[in-house]
């Protein structure tokens, strides 16, 4: 993880330069701290799809993100977090994981695309005991303006589990003080798809509040989660 921290620092360096370098290049820097909790289902199935075992796996997670948007359509940032999951073999113990995700995106008014390396300390669980490799790729694609758009995101939820899971796709929009996004979480750590809603409310000054929720179940086992986050935005004059 030490190498990952160094990589994250190098990726953040242009962000810091952008904040301190004056008004010519920078436009906005956003800092987010988030937390949440929920559960997912661990299901094993037979050759014909019949359920052999099912278990509810509670979790808690924390996430953070910092990003900087330049005057030209470039955004650079870093996401990261920690996850605590109940060990299904030893219920009194927890499995922990952590991750870092430096990222770069190009955000025009009606189109956005971004990606970045995703580094986790351990592989990430998927349905029926599968694994997503700990060294993966995060990415997103947006079509439409901030007022109404379609987007798909891979490994970009903050926090990762309670913020929506690995892959999210849906519709978003915004008004002057509220932005929203609703759609589906379609992969891991959850066993089945779930409905997602994410909102962002402007508070006093430069503060913003995020609220997110996931609703779903698999074979009668809850696959729901909630999360919240505080954002602080530095805007260039």
C-alpha positions in Angstrom: 0.0 0.0 0.0 3.0 2.3 0.5 3.6 2.4 -3.3 -0.1 3.2 -3.8 0.1 6.1 -1.5 3.1 7.5 -3.4 1.2 7.0 -6.7 -1.8 8.8 -5.2 0.4 11.7 -4.1 1.9 12.0 -7.6 -1.6 12.0 -9.1 -2.7 14.7 -6.7 0.2 17.0 -7.4 -1.3 18.7 -10.4 -4.5 19.2 -8.3 -2.5 21.0 -5.6 -0.7 23.1 -8.2 -4.0 24.0 -9.7 -5.4 25.2 -6.4 -2.3 27.3 -5.5 -1.3 28.3 -9.0 -3.8 31.1 -9.2 -6.9 32.1 -11.1 -5.7 31.5 -14.6 -6.2 27.7 -14.8 -8.3 26.5 -11.9 -12.0 26.7 -11.6 -13.2 24.4 -8.9 -11.9 21.9 -6.3 -14.2 19.5 -4.5 -13.4 17.5 -1.3 -15.7 14.8 -0.2 -15.9 12.6 3.0 -18.5 9.8 3.0 -19.7 6.9 5.1 -22.4 4.2 4.9 -23.6 0.8 5.8 -25.8 -2.0 4.4 -25.8 -5.7 3.5 -25.5 -8.0 0.5 -26.4 -11.6 -0.1 -23.9 -14.5 -0.5 -25.8 -17.1 -2.5 -24.6 -20.5 -3.7 -26.5 -22.2 -6.4 -26.6 -25.7 -8.0 -26.1 -26.6 -11.7 -29.8 -25.9 -12.5 -29.8 -22.6 -10.6 -31.4 -23.9 -7.4 -30.3 -22.2 -4.2 -28.0 -24.3 -2.0 -27.1 -21.8 0.7 -27.8 -18.1 1.4 -26.3 -15.7 3.9 -26.7 -12.0 4.7 -23.3 -10.2 4.8 -23.4 -6.8 6.7 -20.8 -4.2 5.9 -19.7 -0.7 6.8 -17.6 1.5 4.6 -15.9 5.0 4.4 -14.9 6.8 1.3 -13.2 10.1 0.3 -12.6 11.9 -2.9 -10.8 15.0 -3.9 -10.8 16.4 -7.5 -10.0 19.5 -9.4 -11.7 20.8 -12.5 -9.6 23.1 -14.7 -11.0 25.9 -16.9 -10.4 23.6 -19.9 -12.5 20.4 -19.8 -10.1 18.3 -17.6 -10.8 17.0 -14.2 -8.1 15.2 -12.1 -8.7 13.5 -8.8 -8.2 10.7 -6.2 -10.8 8.4 -4.6 -10.2 6.0 -1.8 -11.7 4.3 1.2 -12.0 1.4 3.6 -14.5 -1.5 3.8 -15.4 -3.7 6.8 -17.4 -6.8 6.1 -18.5 -9.6 8.4 -16.7 -12.8 8.0 -19.3 -15.4 7.1 -17.2 -18.3 8.6 -16.3 -16.4 11.8 -19.3 -14.0 12.5 -17.4 -12.3 15.4 -14.6 -11.2 13.1 -14.4 -8.8 10.2 -12.7 -8.7 6.8 -11.2 -5.4 6.0 -10.1 -3.9 2.6 -8.9 -0.6 1.4 -8.4 1.0 -2.0 -7.1 4.0 -4.0 -8.3 5.2 -7.3 -6.5 8.1 -9.0 -8.6 9.3 -12.0 -8.6 11.6 -15.0 -11.6 12.7 -17.0 -12.6 15.1 -19.8 -15.9 16.8 -19.1 -17.6 18.8 -21.9 -21.1 20.1 -21.4 -22.9 17.3 -23.3 -20.3 14.6 -23.1 -17.9 13.2 -20.4 -15.5 10.3 -20.2 -13.0 9.3 -17.6 -10.9 6.5 -16.3 -8.2 5.6 -13.8 -6.3 2.6 -12.2 -8.1 1.1 -9.2 -5.8 -0.5 -6.6 -7.3 -2.5 -3.7 -5.4 -4.3 -1.0 -7.5 -7.5 -1.6 -9.7 -8.8 -4.5 -13.3 -7.6 -4.4 -16.2 -10.1 -4.0 -18.8 -10.7 -6.7 -21.8 -13.0 -6.8 -21.5 -16.7 -5.9 -17.9 -16.4 -4.6 -16.5 -14.8 -7.7 -13.7 -12.1 -7.4 -13.0 -8.8 -9.1 -9.2 -8.4 -9.4 -7.7 -6.0 -6.9 -5.9 -4.2 -9.7 -8.7 -3.0 -12.0 -9.8 0.0 -14.0 -12.4 2.5 -13.0 -14.3 4.5 -15.7 -17.4 6.4 -16.6 -19.3 7.7 -19.6 -21.8 10.5 -19.6 -24.1 11.5 -22.5 -26.2 14.7 -22.1 -26.0 18.1 -20.3 -25.9 18.5 -16.5 -29.7 19.3 -16.6 -30.4 15.8 -18.0 -28.0 13.0 -18.9 -27.4 9.3 -19.0 -24.3 7.9 -17.4 -22.6 4.6 -16.6 -19.9 4.2 -13.9 -17.5 1.4 -13.0 -15.8 1.4 -9.6 -16.6 5.1 -9.0 -19.0 4.9 -6.1 -18.0 6.9 -2.9 -18.2 4.9 -0.7 -17.7 1.9 -2.9 -20.3 -0.5 -1.4 -22.9 1.7 0.2 -22.6 4.3 -2.5 -23.9 1.9 -5.1 -21.5 -0.9 -5.8 -19.2 -1.7 -8.7 -21.3 -0.8 -11.8 -24.1 1.8 -11.9 -26.1 3.1 -14.8 -29.0 5.5 -14.9 -30.2 9.1 -15.5 -29.2 12.3 -13.7 -30.2 15.9 -13.6 -29.8 19.1 -11.7 -31.5 22.4 -10.6 -29.9 25.4 -9.0 -29.6 23.8 -5.5 -30.3 20.1 -6.0 -28.8 17.5 -8.3 -30.0 13.9 -8.5 -29.2 10.6 -10.1 -31.3 7.4 -10.2 -30.8 4.0 -11.9 -29.5 0.5 -11.2 -26.6 -1.1 -9.5 -25.9 -4.1 -11.6 -22.8 -5.8 -10.2 -21.1 -6.7 -7.0 -20.7 -7.1 -4.2 -24.4 -7.6 -4.5 -25.9 -10.8 -5.9 -28.6 -9.1 -8.0 -29.5 -5.7 -9.4 -30.9 -3.0 -7.1 -32.5 0.4 -7.5 -30.2 3.4 -6.7 -30.9 7.0 -6.0 -28.2 9.6 -5.3 -28.9 13.3 -4.4 -26.7 16.3 -3.7 -28.1 19.3 -1.8 -26.5 22.8 -1.5 -26.1 23.8 2.1 -24.7 27.1 3.5 -21.7 28.6 1.8 -19.5 26.1 0.0 -20.9 23.1 1.8 -23.0 20.3 0.1 -24.7 17.2 1.4 -24.9 13.9 -0.5 -27.5 11.3 0.3 -27.6 7.9 -1.4 -29.7 4.7 -1.1 -29.8 1.3 -2.6 -32.9 -1.0 -2.4 -32.8 -4.6 -3.4 -32.9 -8.2 -2.3 -31.9 -11.7 -3.5 -33.7 -14.9 -2.4 -35.3 -13.0 0.5 -31.9 -11.6 1.7 -31.7 -7.8 2.0 -29.3 -6.1 -0.5 -29.9 -2.5 0.6 -27.6 0.3 1.8 -27.5 4.0 2.7 -24.7 6.5 2.7 -24.1 10.2 3.2 -21.3 12.6 2.4 -20.2 16.1 3.1 -18.6 18.1 0.2 -16.7 21.3 0.3 -16.1 23.2 -2.9 -13.4 25.8 -3.5 -14.5 28.0 -6.5 -12.1 30.2 -8.4 -12.9 33.9 -8.8 
